Amino acid sequence: MESTRVFGAKLGFKLSIRSQANVLSSCKPFRFPPTSFPGKPPKLVPLKATTNTLACEDENNRKFKKMEPSEWGHQFIDAHVDLAEMDSLGREIEALKPKVGDMFLSSSDVDSTKKNILFIYLLMSLGVAYHFEAEIEENLKEGLKRMEEMLSGEDDLYTVSIIFWVFRSYGHNLSPDVFKRFKGENGNFKECLAEDTKGILSLYEAAQMGTMTEYILDEALSFVLSYLEPLVASGTCQPHLSRRIEKALGQPQHRNMEILVAMEYIRFYEQEEDYDKTLLMFDKLNFKYLQLHYLQELKGLSKWYKEKDFESNLPPYYRDRFVEMHVVALAYLEPNHSRLRIMLTKMFVLQIILDDTCDRYASLREVESLANAIERLTIMGQDYSYSQPSSSSESIDITSLLQEEADLYADEGLASKESVSKQHCLN
């Protein structure tokens, strides 16, 4: 949630909060440009402050529900990460990588380009697309050049849907009119399409990529849901395909985390009759390597969290969601994003503590002071950075900024406390 107004000085004011769903989609690693497909307009929710939150000036009289400690504890500090195994996995991955790369066909004709696009979807679903960014970019460029020729006369629902999904995932605004070929004379989608289970599942995924004004994709979504939901309930299709449909209905691939998609798709792919042994081996080795890499990060983060000793330094009013926040950071899949995941996890932990401080522990006056302090710190940081020469190699002295702001905050807190004491005396 993004606040559109900072806390005011008077009681009874209205605070507008912008509600924003699907937070993870903003860090989707599929490089989906936010400007290509506009989302729904923000929803403003009016909130009204009350006066009873000012009654908690005495530290000992604060009332809050004690939060349960994390079920994970500090167990990941003792987690064993075999670095030798990681090195071995890394070498095996590098050895198989050229063989998987050779599976891209030479784009000498339209059929080869089409098969390469389908292969890109497979790599994305298995969580290994980041290994072949150059090959993917080259084939997407070739596909864009031959798009009209590639889709001309193509009547396979699965193929058209996957091509649409792949190009939209990489930010290319392919027209949804490509699905008009699957409509009958009555303007509705043909009933015979329901016989192709994988086809309607891929159409379901493609329909998730639509914008607000692409009504044909809304029609497609309604059409496929009328068949997919009863299909799962009836249990008439293959178990591994039924599981995949059920997972997709719960969370479409585009809205899911890439690592979770890969975990499920590897299980699905190895039960397919036409799976490639080399590709499957490469996927499993890569997934195992990522698991060990994430565990190593979590081990280091657990040590940091324990050293900070939030449990002893803060009352138990905040949610202990440290491990869960690291899972959220896994939206960035690649191993070379390790520092980013670590930074995000720490930032999320501090955000939760700050959020619970404002919502569950602090009085309104204290929250106002904290909001003002954060605003001043932001302005001070901006003024400091603007005053520095652009060619300067010196970094901003954050420590001095924080110390200066701490002094201001301490003076403000002391003044507030003296004001309360005077009021009590007068009363």
Buried (B, 14 or more C-beta within 10 A) or exposed (E): EEEEEEBEEEEEEEBEBEEBEEEEBEEBBBEBEEEEBEEEEEEEEEEEBEEEBBEBBEEEEBEBEEBEEBEBEEEBBEEEBEEEEBEEBBEBBEEBBEEBEEBBBEBEEBEBBBBBBEBBBBBBBBBBBBBBEEBBEBBBEBBBEBBEEBBEEBEEBBBBBBBBBBBBBBBBEBEBEBBEEBBEEEEEBBEEBBEBBBBBBBBBBBBBBBBEEBEBBBBBBEBBBEBBEEBBEEEEBEEEBBBBBBBBBEEBBBEBBBBBBBBBBBEBBEEEEEEBEEBBBBBBBBBBBBBBBBBBBBBBBBEEBBEBEBBEEBBBBBBBBBBBBBBBBBBBBBBEBBEBBBEBBBEBBEEBBBEBBBEBBBBBBBBBBBBBBBEBBEEBBEEBEEEEEEEEEEEEEEEEBEEEBEEBBEEBBEEBEEEBEEEEEEE
